[in-house]
Amino acid sequence: MPLGALTESLESLAAERDGVIGVLPGLVTRDADGWMRVSDLVREPYEGLAGLVRETADRWGAPRHVGAALLWKTYGYWHTLPMALGWQLGRRVPLMRLEDTLVRSSEAGVTIAAEKVSVAVLPGDPMAGAPGTVVVDSLGAAIREALLDGQRPVIRALGALARVGERTLWGSTAEAFAGPLLEFGPYDRAAALLAEIGRPVDGLIVPHEDGYRRRTCCLWVAIHPDDPCTTCCVLPTTPGRDHAHLREEAG
């Protein structure tokens, strides 16, 4: 079973969170009822996506562009986490194509699943050639293609809908790789994967004495200036600084 270790890890995470998790531990659902197709969300006039943005903005009392950024932080995290953990746990990376990906509102903000996934493996992997696996020369390149196929259309739709900048949203994806990997080892490991993936995520986080810092802001601090993320690039207590640049970041 190519993703056995990943499934076990996600099931453990779900148990720790009392079932509140933003991705199905098995990744695949056989029943699309109650789910929205992500490929539909990225089509104008973006009605379904606007609904998710509105739900997120209402939840946090945020303006629409901040709601869009926070929706992406949630969606991007759960869409990215299986790739990050799959790479870490066995160099087997699940890939969800846009047309196969489903999403629904949930206690986790949103929950993601797919009607089918393929699993990228390296040459020599014992599972190479098994149904559903794809042998690749570079897992970083495979992840980059998956991000451009599965995440870029959503990012661009959010930009068109709420005028939030692409670089802001890709920063959340970069963090979605780095955060989980730091639980397994040093920052250098996460940095190596991001470098292998390359743009659009490489270079959006930097090492810090207690882990890393983002180069972009997720915009949480725009609504909670006294409670910034621990990885925030904005330091509200620094004399002479304000949050005017956050409006620029969102444009």
Secondary structure by P-SEA (a helix, b strand, c coil): ccaaaaaaaaaaaaaaaccccccccccccccccccccccccccccaaaaaaaaaaaaaaacccaaaaaaaaaaaaaaaaaaaaaaaaaaccbbbbbccccbbbbbccccbbbbbcbbbbbbcccccccccccbbbbccaaaaaaaaaaaccaaaaaaaaaaccccaaaaaaaaaaaaaaaaaacccaaaaaaaaaaacccccccccccccccccccccccccccccccccccccccccccccccccccccc
